[in-house]
Structure formats: structure tokens, C-alpha cells
Amino acid sequence: MEAVLLAHVETQVRNRAVQQLLFADADRAAAFLAYHVEPRLTAIVDRARAENTVRHDFTADIPLFAYAAGRVAADLPGTGAGFAHRHLELLIEGLAPVPVPPPLPRLGLRGVAARRRQDAAVSGR
């Protein structure tokens, strides 16, 4: 999935006409994406979720992410490509599955009091 995002943004960075074509007419672009692109992206995202490489709540929002990163590139000529890549890196990092912490032990009141005494002894209080 990361490769798909990077390729899409790279295409927009290298060829501004692609971005203009994709997003000049928002309604037409949305219809095109929904019909031609979204089913493929959904399959990619479903596979990534099954492989536990993205968050379980992530959906096929790739066009939105690619558009945002592409706009950064287009709006900042010269330096935009670097910023677009950084923007995309942050988005991709945010999509990583969040590890579920192990459940806290059920200590009960005696256990909590014992843990507090133990923590106080370690810290010297």
C-alpha cells in the first residue's frame, strides 16, 4: 500500500497536469475514482489490514491522502516535492497498526496497596 501512495504522489510531483486532470472537475474526478480506482484501493487496503500492516479502522482513503500530499507539492514550487514526501511519510506512519497494550493485572485493593509500597521502596520515599 505504501508503494501505491508513493507512486501516486510521485506522479503528481513529476507531472502537474496529472493532478490538474484528476482534480479539475471535482464531481467528475469523484465519479471516476469511485468507479475505477476505489475498488482496487479497497482490495489493497483489505489485504493490508489482513496482513496487519495498517490500522484496522483504515479505509480506502488513499485518494484523500494522495491529494493532500500532491497539493503540498503543487502549492510549493521547488520545495514542494520534499514537503510532499514528508507529509506522506507522516500519514503512512499514522496508518501503522497500534499495538494493543497487554491488559493491566487485576490487583484488587490489597494488590494496589502492595504495589504502591513496592514503588515507594524503589523510589526511596
C-alpha positions in Angstrom: 0.0 0.0 0.0 2.9 2.3 0.8 4.2 1.8 -2.7 0.8 2.8 -4.2 0.7 6.0 -2.2 4.3 6.9 -3.1 3.8 6.2 -6.8 0.6 8.3 -6.9 2.3 11.3 -5.2 5.4 10.9 -7.4 3.3 11.1 -10.5 1.7 14.3 -9.2 5.0 15.8 -8.3 6.6 15.0 -11.6 3.6 15.9 -13.8 1.4 18.7 -12.5 -1.0 18.0 -15.4 -1.9 14.7 -13.8 -3.1 16.5 -10.7 -5.0 19.1 -12.7 -6.6 16.3 -14.7 -7.6 14.4 -11.6 -8.9 17.3 -9.6 -10.0 20.0 -12.0 -13.6 18.8 -12.1 -14.3 17.5 -8.6 -17.6 15.8 -9.4 -16.1 14.0 -12.5 -13.0 13.1 -10.6 -15.0 11.7 -7.7 -17.1 9.6 -10.1 -14.0 8.3 -11.9 -12.2 7.5 -8.7 -15.3 5.7 -7.2 -15.8 3.6 -10.3 -12.3 2.8 -11.5 -10.0 3.3 -8.5 -11.8 2.8 -5.3 -12.5 -1.0 -5.8 -8.8 -1.6 -6.4 -7.8 0.6 -3.5 -10.3 -1.2 -1.3 -8.7 -4.5 -2.2 -5.3 -3.2 -1.4 -6.4 -1.8 2.0 -8.3 -5.0 2.8 -5.2 -7.0 2.1 -3.0 -4.7 4.2 -5.5 -4.9 7.1 -5.5 -8.7 6.8 -1.6 -8.7 6.9 -1.8 -6.3 9.9 0.3 -3.6 8.2 -2.2 -0.8 8.6 -4.7 0.2 11.3 -7.8 -1.9 11.5 -10.0 1.2 11.1 -8.3 2.5 8.0 -10.5 2.5 4.9 -9.8 3.3 1.2 -9.0 6.9 1.9 -5.9 6.8 -0.3 -7.2 9.4 -2.8 -7.6 11.9 0.0 -4.1 11.3 1.3 -2.6 11.4 -2.2 -4.5 14.6 -3.0 -3.3 16.3 0.2 0.3 15.4 -0.4 0.0 16.3 -4.1 -1.4 19.7 -3.2 1.6 20.4 -0.9 3.9 19.6 -3.9 1.9 21.8 -6.3 1.5 24.8 -4.0 5.2 25.0 -3.1 7.1 25.0 -6.3 10.8 24.0 -5.9 10.5 22.7 -2.3 7.1 21.1 -2.5 8.3 17.7 -3.6 10.3 17.3 -0.4 7.5 18.5 1.8 5.0 16.2 0.0 7.2 13.2 0.7 7.5 14.2 4.4 3.7 14.8 4.5 3.2 11.3 3.1 5.7 9.8 5.5 3.8 11.2 8.4 0.5 9.9 7.0 1.9 6.4 6.4 3.4 6.3 9.9 0.0 7.3 11.3 -1.6 4.3 9.5 0.6 1.8 11.2 -1.3 -0.7 13.4 -1.3 0.5 17.0 -0.1 -2.2 19.3 -2.7 -3.2 21.9 -1.1 -3.0 25.3 -1.4 -6.0 27.5 -4.3 -5.8 29.9 -3.4 -4.5 33.3 -3.3 -7.1 36.1 -6.3 -7.1 38.3 -4.7 -6.2 41.6 -7.6 -5.5 43.9 -7.2 -3.1 46.8 -4.6 -5.2 48.6 -2.6 -5.6 45.4 -2.7 -1.8 44.7 -1.5 -1.1 48.3 1.3 -3.6 47.9 2.3 -2.2 44.5 2.4 1.4 46.0 4.6 0.2 48.8 6.9 -1.6 46.4 7.1 1.5 44.1 7.8 3.8 47.2 10.6 1.5 48.3 12.2 1.5 44.9 12.0 5.3 44.6 13.2 5.8 48.2 10.1 7.6 49.5 
